Structures are given as C-alpha cells and as structure tokens.
C-alpha cells in the first residue's frame, strides 16, 4: 500500500508555505529552519575549506611562499573554528530540525519561535568572527583551542570579537539542544515509546544533553580569557597566581565531549542507512542505544588525554589512558552491529550506502589512531605532530562530514520531492573518497617522522609528501562543488520521487508522508502499531 493512501486528506493537500523573503526571516516551521541550517553550514564548509586551501597552498613547498606566518596562524585558527562551530554542528542541527519531528510523528519542534532565534543569531556570530580578520592586528591567531597565554597575553585586539562570537554560537547550540529534548520528550506520537525511537532521534537526544552540559564550560573558558586580556584578572597568568594549565583542563572538559557531539548524530544517520540498503533490521538496536549513552558518559572522564605532555602526575596519566581505551569498547559495539546488519543482507550500493560504508571503514581508521594516541608514552612521541591532524580529520571529515553527505543523499528525495542524479552522486563519492585519503593518510607518516603541526615552513625531507597531501586537498575541495551542483540540479529539475524511494527504508517519514513532505507534516499524530 502506498504511503499516501494512509494519509488524511488534509495532509495530502500541502499547506503551502508563505512566499517571499520575510517567510525565511520570520518562519517557525521546522523544515524551513532545517533547510536554512543546512545551507548555512554548507556556506561555512566552503569558507572553512577555502582557508584550508590557503594552508595547503603554503605547505605545498618548504619555505615561505604565499602568506606571512601570522596570517597562516589566523587561517589555521579560523579554519578550525568555522569547521567545528559553523559547518559540522549547524549541519547536524539542520538534520535534527528536518527529521526529528517527522520521525516521532510530531507536528513541529516544541519551541518554534526559539528555533527561529537559535538559527538567526548564527549568521551574526560568524560575520563577527570573519570581520575580525580585517581588524588591525588581524584575526584570532592562537589555534582553535585558544590556549592561554597565547589567547590572553599574546593575542591580537580582535580577541574580544572572537569571545563574543563564541558566546553567541554557544547560546544558539544550547537553545537548539533544549528544543530537541523538549520535542522528543513531549511530542512523540501515541505508542512511540523510547525504545521504539529511531536511532537518529536517540543519538540526538543524548547529544542534546551533552551540549547543555558542556557549552557553559566553554562560555566560562572564553569569559576568563576575556577578563585576563582586558580586565587585569590572572586566571591563567602564573605571575598573578594563576595557572596556564588550568585553561587546558577547562577547555578540554568542554572539548572532549564536543568531539562526541560532532560524531554521535553520525552514528544515528549510519544506523538508518545501513539497514535500509541491507534490507534488514538493524542488528542489536538496544545495545546501540546503551553504547551511545555510555560513550556520552565516558566522554566526561577522558579530557586530559589531550594533556599527557603537560606534566600531570603518573597516576592521572594512567587513569586517563585507561578511560580513553575504555571508550573504544562501545564504539566497537556500534561498528560490529553495522557490519552484522550488512552480513548476508540483500545489499545494494546507491550513493547514501557508499558514503555509509566508507564512513564505517574510514571512521574506524580514525578510531585506531585515536587508540594509539591514548597510550601515554606513545602520545609523548606523537603529540603536536601531523599524526594528530591525520587522526582527528579521519574522525571529523570521513566521519562527521561523510555522514552528513550520506544523510543528504538519503533524505533529499523526501525533502525536495525529486530524485537526485545517481551518476553525479557516485562521481562525487569516488572523487571525495580518493582525494580525502590522498589528503589525510600520508599525514600519519609525516607525523611519525616528526613534522610538527601549525607551522608554515618545514624541513626539506617532508617536501614530497606535503606536495601529495596538498594535491589531495585541492582535489577534495573541488569535489564538493559536484555536490553543490547535484543538490541544486535535484531541487530544480530532478525526476519526481516516490513516497518511499528506498525499498528497505523504514520510519514514519517514509511510511506516512508523501514526497516532498508537506509543509505541516503531522497535523494529527500517526498511530504507532
């Protein structure tokens, strides 16, 4: 039976969206806001990517070619800040806005006006951050982790703009997280118990609690940086009785859960796509939920593995080493469950599935290099080298970014009502897959050979590998324009999509809604059998 036959007549006739520019400014509709988050995050992805291209162009050859060392530092700092807070997090929030109400049978997000506000303060935050580049003395140049005293005693005057923009991003994240929690707890359709929630909803619920827990910690850290720099306090200044290592403890107490904030929703996406293209139920649903929750809990007790070289007591180093190794267990459970889901399934490899399988393989590589970094004596060797850069880019690019692309391909027919061009999708996948490995895999060897990160110049023996890495970087950046072209082409002239374009897809959004999903999805909640 097709999905439309199960709908009320009022749902089938689309409540047409208002027209014009003001619609987007004033909208409280979760689909409009989700779309704005996704377009905004793509714009930031291209902006942050352009900064990465500056970095890779400078590192193409040894010596100082294109930019001053200070500007190089501004590029590394802004690239990190924009990719973390401007590309990955808003993309996941956009997906949550689009999908959570449709997946739980809700009419909209629970707090629609706050939803509008949480999006619209973001463009102002990033405009302010980017404007700091044009101030006298330049933009932030102390790395995205803004360690004191680099961000306090030695930073440019634009640090105040940086602090303010980080506060606004944090406010946006907290409002988005509150909205997700209230929506999932209060607006589930009758019969939708917690253990019937799709895994994407579960992972976002847990992520939202993480956000509320750690964003105030980041706010505290940037406020202390602000007062140390401009108001004469000495939180991180040893001369005034402070401690610069205290900054690292505060920052990483936010920063490590933040890493999981950027990967847990990916697990939910992959847990939707793998069963759909394997034509099987997800293996071990309950264990996936418990694994996600235990990853979130453990993420609060591993922060100092970023700080093994700061001179911590050996007992503390051992504690953080074992906790970090322990966190790989629930992550391993997830990988095992995805592979078990595919095992003897009726697999097909459309573009979403290609990205999902690549995610499993490449994210696992990032996980293994993370285990290497967890071992304290080994980390002394790897710390602050390109090995660390390779590790977290395998987690965040082939992890978070690949999962966002997989989600876009998977749900685009439901969002737009049109089918994307499968040939272009595969071209985008293979270009991205090959170039991303040419870009990041050799960095492991650079790091093991001793090349430090965040430097504009390097020793001659690293020249050939850096040239290869830079070529991979430019190829990966250019590949993303295929993606942009594909999405625009799909929206404008794609073939009409059926309500359920993927044979194995399951969930309320596929079974109870037409494609494109109407402006108001569930005016009456569906019955969950």
C-alpha positions as CSV (number, residue, x, y, z in Angstrom):
1,X,0.0,0.0,0.0
2,X,1.5,3.4,-0.9
3,X,2.1,5.9,1.8
4,X,-0.4,8.5,0.5
5,X,-3.4,6.1,1.0
6,X,-2.7,6.1,4.7
7,X,-2.9,9.9,4.9
8,X,-5.7,12.2,5.9
9,X,-6.9,14.4,3.0
10,X,-5.8,17.5,4.9
11,X,-2.2,16.1,5.0
12,X,-2.1,15.2,1.3
13,X,-3.1,18.7,0.1
14,X,0.0,20.7,1.0
15,X,-0.5,23.6,3.3
16,X,1.5,25.8,1.0
17,X,4.4,27.8,2.6
18,X,4.2,31.5,2.6
19,X,6.2,33.2,-0.1
20,X,8.9,35.9,-0.2
21,X,11.9,36.9,1.7
22,X,10.1,37.5,5.0
23,X,9.0,33.9,5.1
24,X,12.6,32.9,5.8
25,X,13.2,35.7,8.4
26,X,10.0,35.0,10.4
27,X,9.5,31.3,9.8
28,X,8.9,29.0,12.7
29,X,8.4,25.9,10.5
30,X,10.9,23.2,11.4
31,X,11.5,22.3,7.7
32,X,12.3,25.9,6.7
33,X,14.7,26.3,9.7
34,X,16.3,22.9,9.0
35,X,16.9,24.0,5.3
36,X,18.5,27.3,6.5
37,X,20.8,25.5,8.9
38,X,21.9,23.1,6.1
39,X,22.6,25.9,3.6
40,X,24.3,28.0,6.2
41,X,26.5,25.0,7.2
42,X,27.4,24.4,3.5
43,X,28.4,28.1,3.1
44,X,30.6,27.8,6.2
45,X,32.0,24.4,4.9
46,X,33.2,26.2,1.7
47,X,34.5,29.2,3.7
48,X,36.5,27.0,6.1
49,X,37.6,24.9,3.1
50,X,38.9,28.0,1.4
51,X,41.0,28.7,4.5
52,X,42.3,25.1,4.4
53,X,43.3,25.7,0.8
54,X,45.4,28.7,1.9
55,X,47.1,26.4,4.4
56,X,47.8,23.6,1.9
57,X,49.0,26.1,-0.8
58,X,51.5,27.5,1.7
59,X,52.6,23.9,2.7
60,X,52.9,22.7,-1.0
61,X,56.6,23.5,-0.8
62,X,59.1,24.2,2.0
63,X,59.9,27.9,2.7
64,X,57.5,30.8,3.0
65,X,55.8,31.3,-0.4
66,X,52.3,32.9,-0.1
67,X,51.4,34.2,3.3
68,X,53.0,35.6,6.4
69,X,53.4,33.2,9.4
70,X,50.9,35.4,11.4
71,X,48.3,35.1,8.7
72,X,49.0,31.4,8.4
73,X,48.2,31.1,12.1
74,X,45.0,33.1,11.6
75,X,44.0,30.6,8.8
76,X,44.6,27.5,10.9
77,X,42.6,29.1,13.8
78,X,39.7,30.2,11.7
79,X,39.6,27.0,9.7
80,X,39.2,25.0,12.9
81,X,36.6,27.3,14.5
82,X,34.5,27.6,11.3
83,X,34.5,23.8,10.6
84,X,33.6,22.8,14.1
85,X,31.1,25.5,15.1
86,X,30.0,26.7,11.6
87,X,29.9,23.6,9.4
88,X,29.5,20.3,11.4
89,X,27.3,21.4,14.3
90,X,24.8,23.5,12.3
91,X,24.5,20.7,9.7
92,X,23.5,18.2,12.4
93,X,21.1,20.8,13.9
94,X,19.6,21.2,10.5
95,X,19.1,17.5,10.1
96,X,17.6,17.4,13.6
97,X,15.2,20.1,12.7
98,X,14.1,18.4,9.5
99,X,14.0,14.8,10.7
100,X,13.2,14.6,14.4
101,X,9.6,15.9,14.2
102,X,8.9,13.7,11.1
103,X,10.5,10.6,12.8
104,X,8.5,10.9,16.0
105,X,5.2,11.9,14.5
106,X,5.3,15.5,15.8
107,X,3.6,18.5,14.1
108,X,6.8,20.7,14.6
109,X,9.5,21.4,17.1
110,X,8.2,22.1,20.5
111,X,9.6,25.7,20.8
112,X,9.2,27.1,17.2
113,X,10.0,30.7,18.0
114,X,13.1,29.9,19.9
115,X,14.0,27.6,17.0
116,X,13.9,30.6,14.7
117,X,16.0,32.7,17.0
118,X,18.6,30.0,17.6
119,X,19.2,29.9,13.8
120,X,19.2,33.6,13.1
121,X,21.8,34.6,15.7
122,X,24.3,32.3,13.9
123,X,25.0,34.4,10.8
124,X,25.7,37.4,13.0
125,X,28.1,35.3,15.2
126,X,30.1,34.2,12.1
127,X,30.0,37.6,10.4
128,X,31.6,39.0,13.6
129,X,34.2,36.2,13.7
130,X,35.1,36.7,10.0
131,X,35.2,40.5,10.4
132,X,37.9,40.1,13.0
133,X,40.3,39.2,10.1
134,X,40.1,42.8,8.9
135,X,40.9,44.4,12.2
136,X,44.2,46.0,12.9
137,X,46.5,43.1,14.1
138,X,44.4,40.6,12.3
139,X,42.0,37.8,13.5
140,X,42.5,35.1,16.1
141,X,45.9,33.5,15.6
142,X,46.2,31.2,18.6
143,X,44.7,27.9,17.3
144,X,41.0,26.9,17.6
145,X,41.8,25.6,21.1
146,X,42.9,29.2,22.1
147,X,45.4,28.1,24.7
148,X,46.4,30.8,27.3
149,X,48.7,32.7,27.3
150,X,48.6,32.7,23.5
151,X,45.0,33.9,23.7
152,X,45.5,36.3,26.6
153,X,48.9,37.9,26.7
154,X,50.0,37.5,23.1
155,X,46.7,37.7,21.2
156,X,45.5,40.5,18.8
157,X,42.9,43.1,19.8
158,X,40.2,41.3,17.8
159,X,40.1,38.6,20.6
160,X,37.1,40.4,22.1
161,X,35.1,39.8,18.8
162,X,36.2,36.1,18.9
163,X,35.0,35.7,22.5
164,X,31.6,37.4,21.8
165,X,31.0,35.3,18.7
166,X,31.8,32.1,20.6
167,X,29.3,33.1,23.3
168,X,26.6,33.6,20.6
169,X,27.4,30.2,19.0
170,X,27.1,28.6,22.4
171,X,23.7,30.3,23.1
172,X,22.5,29.0,19.7
173,X,23.6,25.5,20.5
174,X,22.0,25.4,23.9
175,X,18.7,26.7,22.6
176,X,18.8,24.1,19.8
177,X,19.5,21.3,22.3
178,X,16.7,22.4,24.7
179,X,14.3,22.4,21.7
180,X,15.4,18.8,20.7
181,X,15.0,17.5,24.2
182,X,11.5,19.1,24.8
183,X,10.3,17.9,21.4
184,X,11.4,14.3,21.8
185,X,10.1,14.1,25.4
186,X,6.7,15.7,24.8
187,X,5.6,15.4,21.2
188,X,6.1,11.7,20.4
189,X,3.1,10.1,18.6
190,X,1.0,7.8,20.8
191,X,2.6,4.4,21.1
192,X,6.1,5.8,20.3
193,X,8.0,4.5,23.4
194,X,11.6,5.5,24.0
195,X,12.8,2.1,22.8
196,X,10.9,2.5,19.5
197,X,12.6,5.8,18.7
198,X,14.7,5.7,15.5
199,X,18.4,5.7,16.4
200,X,19.0,9.1,14.9
201,X,16.5,10.5,17.4
202,X,18.2,8.7,20.2
203,X,21.7,9.9,19.3
204,X,20.4,13.5,19.0
205,X,18.6,13.2,22.4
206,X,21.9,12.2,24.0
207,X,23.9,14.8,22.1
208,X,21.5,17.5,23.3
209,X,22.2,16.6,26.9
210,X,25.9,16.7,26.2
211,X,25.5,20.2,24.6
212,X,23.7,21.6,27.6
213,X,26.3,20.1,29.9
214,X,29.4,21.4,28.2
215,X,28.5,24.6,26.4
216,X,28.5,26.6,29.7
217,X,32.0,25.3,30.3
218,X,33.2,26.8,27.0
219,X,31.4,30.1,28.0
220,X,33.3,30.1,31.2
221,X,36.7,29.5,29.5
222,X,36.2,32.3,26.9
223,X,35.0,34.7,29.7
224,X,38.1,34.0,31.7
225,X,40.2,34.7,28.6
226,X,38.3,37.9,28.1
227,X,38.9,39.1,31.7
228,X,42.5,38.1,31.7
229,X,43.2,40.0,28.5
230,X,41.2,43.2,29.1
231,X,40.3,43.5,32.8
232,X,43.5,42.5,34.6
233,X,42.5,39.2,36.1
234,X,45.0,36.4,36.4
235,X,43.1,33.1,35.9
236,X,45.8,31.8,33.6
237,X,48.8,34.0,34.4
238,X,51.3,32.4,36.8
239,X,52.7,35.9,37.7
240,X,49.3,36.8,39.3
241,X,48.8,33.4,41.0
242,X,47.0,31.7,38.1
243,X,47.9,28.6,36.1
244,X,48.0,28.3,32.3
245,X,47.5,24.6,32.5
246,X,44.2,25.3,34.3
247,X,43.0,26.7,30.9
248,X,43.7,23.4,29.2
249,X,41.7,21.5,31.9
250,X,38.7,23.8,31.5
251,X,38.9,23.8,27.7
252,X,39.2,20.1,27.2
253,X,36.5,19.4,29.8
254,X,34.3,21.1,27.1
255,X,36.4,20.0,24.1
256,X,36.3,16.2,24.5
257,X,32.5,15.8,24.9
258,X,32.4,18.3,22.0
259,X,34.1,15.7,19.8
260,X,31.3,13.3,20.6
261,X,28.7,16.0,20.0
262,X,30.1,16.1,16.4
263,X,30.0,12.3,15.9
264,X,27.1,10.8,17.8
265,X,24.4,12.1,15.3
266,X,26.6,10.4,12.6
267,X,26.0,7.1,14.3
268,X,22.3,7.7,14.1
269,X,22.5,8.5,10.4
270,X,24.5,5.4,9.6
271,X,22.2,3.3,11.7
272,X,19.3,4.4,9.4
273,X,21.1,4.0,6.1
274,X,22.8,0.6,6.6
275,X,19.6,-1.3,7.4
276,X,17.7,0.4,4.5
277,X,20.2,-0.8,1.9
278,X,20.8,-4.1,3.5
279,X,17.0,-4.8,3.6
280,X,17.4,-6.0,7.2
281,X,16.5,-4.8,10.6
282,X,19.4,-3.1,12.5
283,X,21.4,-5.7,14.5
284,X,21.3,-5.0,18.2
285,X,19.1,-1.9,18.5
286,X,19.1,-1.8,22.3
287,X,22.9,-2.3,22.5
288,X,23.3,0.7,20.1
289,X,21.2,2.9,22.5
290,X,23.2,1.8,25.5
291,X,26.5,2.1,23.7
292,X,25.6,5.7,22.7
293,X,24.7,6.6,26.3
294,X,27.9,5.0,27.6
295,X,30.1,6.9,25.1
296,X,28.4,10.2,26.3
297,X,29.0,9.3,29.9
298,X,32.7,8.3,29.4
299,X,33.4,11.4,27.3
300,X,33.4,13.4,30.6
301,X,36.3,11.4,32.1
302,X,38.8,11.4,29.3
303,X,39.5,15.1,28.7
304,X,43.2,15.1,29.9
305,X,44.3,12.6,27.3
306,X,44.9,15.9,25.3
307,X,47.3,16.9,28.0
308,X,49.7,14.0,28.6
309,X,52.7,16.2,27.9
310,X,51.8,18.9,30.4
311,X,53.5,17.2,33.4
312,X,50.5,15.5,35.0
313,X,51.1,13.0,37.9
314,X,51.7,9.5,36.6
315,X,48.5,8.3,38.4
316,X,46.4,10.8,36.5
317,X,48.0,9.8,33.2
318,X,47.2,6.1,33.8
319,X,43.6,7.0,34.8
320,X,43.0,9.0,31.6
321,X,44.8,6.4,29.4
322,X,42.6,3.5,30.6
323,X,39.4,5.6,30.4
324,X,40.3,6.6,26.8
325,X,40.9,3.0,25.9
326,X,37.6,2.0,27.5
327,X,35.6,4.4,25.4
328,X,36.7,2.4,22.3
329,X,34.5,-0.5,23.5
330,X,31.1,1.0,23.0
331,X,32.3,2.5,19.7
332,X,33.5,-1.0,18.7
333,X,30.0,-2.3,19.5
334,X,28.5,0.1,17.0
335,X,30.9,-0.9,14.2
336,X,30.3,-4.6,14.9
337,X,26.5,-4.0,14.8
338,X,26.7,-2.2,11.4
339,X,28.8,-5.0,9.9
340,X,26.4,-7.6,11.4
341,X,23.5,-5.7,9.8
342,X,25.1,-5.9,6.4
343,X,26.1,-9.6,6.9
344,X,24.0,-11.7,4.5
345,X,21.8,-8.8,3.7
346,X,20.4,-8.1,0.3
347,X,22.8,-5.2,-0.3
348,X,22.7,-2.5,-3.0
349,X,25.1,0.4,-3.2
350,X,23.3,3.6,-4.0
351,X,25.2,6.8,-3.1
352,X,23.9,7.0,0.6
353,X,25.1,3.4,1.1
354,X,28.5,4.2,-0.5
355,X,29.1,7.0,1.9
356,X,27.9,4.9,4.9
357,X,30.2,2.0,4.1
358,X,33.1,4.5,3.6
359,X,32.2,6.1,6.9
360,X,32.5,2.7,8.7
361,X,35.9,1.9,7.2
362,X,37.5,5.3,7.5
363,X,36.0,6.3,10.8
364,X,37.5,3.0,12.2
365,X,40.9,4.1,10.9
366,X,40.4,7.4,12.9
367,X,39.4,5.3,15.9
368,X,42.5,3.1,15.7
369,X,44.8,6.1,15.5
370,X,42.9,7.6,18.5
371,X,43.7,4.4,20.4
372,X,47.4,4.9,19.6
373,X,47.2,8.5,20.9
374,X,45.5,7.2,24.1
375,X,48.7,5.3,25.2
376,X,50.6,7.8,27.3
377,X,54.2,7.0,26.5
378,X,53.3,6.7,22.8
379,X,51.5,10.1,22.9
380,X,54.7,11.8,24.0
381,X,56.1,10.9,20.6
382,X,53.0,11.8,18.6
383,X,51.8,14.9,20.4
384,X,51.5,18.1,18.4
385,X,52.6,16.3,15.2
386,X,50.8,15.8,11.9
387,X,49.8,12.3,13.2
388,X,47.2,14.1,15.5
389,X,46.0,16.1,12.5
390,X,45.5,12.9,10.5
391,X,43.7,11.3,13.4
392,X,41.1,13.9,14.0
393,X,40.4,14.6,10.3
394,X,39.7,10.9,9.8
395,X,37.1,11.3,12.6
396,X,35.7,14.6,11.5
397,X,35.9,14.6,7.7
398,X,35.5,10.9,6.8
399,X,33.3,10.6,10.0
400,X,31.1,13.6,10.6
401,X,31.2,15.2,7.1
402,X,30.7,11.9,5.2
403,X,27.7,11.0,7.4
404,X,26.2,14.4,6.7
405,X,26.6,13.8,2.9
406,X,25.1,10.3,3.3
407,X,22.1,11.8,5.1
408,X,21.7,14.5,2.4
409,X,21.6,11.8,-0.4
410,X,19.3,9.6,1.7
411,X,16.6,12.1,2.7
412,X,16.9,14.6,-0.2
413,X,14.1,12.9,-2.2
414,X,11.8,13.3,0.9
415,X,12.8,16.9,1.4
416,X,12.6,18.1,-2.2
417,X,10.2,15.6,-3.8
418,X,12.8,15.0,-6.5
419,X,15.4,12.3,-7.2
420,X,19.0,13.4,-7.4
421,X,21.2,12.3,-10.3
422,X,22.7,8.9,-9.2
423,X,25.6,9.1,-11.7
424,X,26.7,12.5,-10.3
425,X,26.3,11.2,-6.7
426,X,28.6,8.3,-7.5
427,X,31.1,10.7,-9.1
428,X,31.0,12.9,-6.1
429,X,31.6,9.9,-3.8
430,X,34.5,8.4,-5.7
431,X,36.2,11.8,-6.1
432,X,35.8,12.6,-2.4
433,X,36.9,9.1,-1.3
434,X,40.1,9.0,-3.3
435,X,41.1,12.6,-2.7
436,X,40.3,12.5,1.1
437,X,42.7,9.6,1.5
438,X,45.4,11.2,-0.6
439,X,44.9,14.3,1.6
440,X,44.9,12.7,5.1
441,X,46.5,9.3,5.0
442,X,50.1,10.5,4.3
443,X,49.8,12.9,7.3
444,X,50.2,9.9,9.6
445,X,53.7,9.3,8.1
446,X,54.6,13.0,8.3
447,X,53.7,12.9,12.0
448,X,55.5,9.7,12.7
449,X,58.6,11.3,11.0
450,X,58.4,14.3,13.4
451,X,56.7,17.0,11.4
452,X,55.0,19.4,13.9
453,X,51.6,20.8,13.2
454,X,50.5,24.5,12.8
455,X,53.8,25.6,11.1
456,X,54.0,27.5,7.8
457,X,57.5,26.1,7.0
458,X,59.1,22.7,7.4
459,X,62.3,20.6,6.9
460,X,63.2,19.6,3.4
461,X,62.7,15.9,3.9
462,X,58.9,16.4,4.2
463,X,58.6,18.2,0.9
464,X,57.4,15.4,-1.4
465,X,54.8,14.1,0.9
466,X,53.4,17.6,1.6
467,X,53.1,18.2,-2.1
468,X,51.0,15.0,-2.5
469,X,48.8,16.0,0.6
470,X,48.2,19.4,-0.9
471,X,47.1,18.0,-4.3
472,X,44.7,15.7,-2.4
473,X,43.4,18.7,-0.5
474,X,42.7,20.7,-3.7
475,X,41.0,17.7,-5.3
476,X,38.8,17.1,-2.2
477,X,37.8,20.8,-2.1
478,X,36.9,20.9,-5.8
479,X,34.9,17.6,-5.4
480,X,32.4,19.4,-3.1
481,X,31.3,21.6,-6.0
482,X,29.9,18.5,-7.7
483,X,27.8,18.0,-4.5
484,X,26.6,21.6,-4.7
485,X,25.7,21.3,-8.4
486,X,23.9,18.0,-7.7
487,X,21.7,19.4,-4.9
488,X,20.7,22.5,-6.9
489,X,20.0,20.3,-10.0
490,X,17.9,17.9,-8.0
491,X,15.8,20.7,-6.4
492,X,15.3,22.4,-9.8
493,X,14.8,19.6,-12.3
494,X,15.0,16.2,-10.7
495,X,12.6,13.4,-11.5
496,X,9.6,13.2,-9.1
497,X,10.4,11.0,-6.2
498,X,8.0,8.3,-4.8
499,X,7.0,8.5,-1.2
500,X,9.5,5.7,-0.4
501,X,12.3,5.8,-2.9
502,X,14.5,3.3,-1.0
503,X,13.0,-0.2,-0.8
504,X,14.3,-1.1,2.6
505,X,13.8,2.3,4.3
506,X,11.7,2.3,7.5
507,X,10.2,5.0,9.6
508,X,7.3,7.4,9.9
509,X,8.8,9.8,7.4
510,X,8.8,7.1,4.7
511,X,5.6,5.2,5.5
512,X,3.2,8.1,6.5
513,X,4.3,11.1,4.4
514,X,4.4,11.8,0.7
515,X,7.5,13.2,-1.1
516,X,8.0,16.1,-0.8
517,X,7.0,16.1,2.9
518,X,4.1,18.6,3.3
519,X,4.7,22.0,4.9
520,X,2.9,20.8,8.0
521,X,3.6,17.1,8.4
522,X,1.5,15.5,11.1
523,X,-1.5,17.7,11.9
524,X,-2.9,14.6,13.6
525,X,-0.4,12.2,15.1
526,X,0.0,8.8,13.4
527,X,-0.8,5.6,15.4
528,X,2.3,3.5,16.2
529,X,1.5,-0.2,16.0
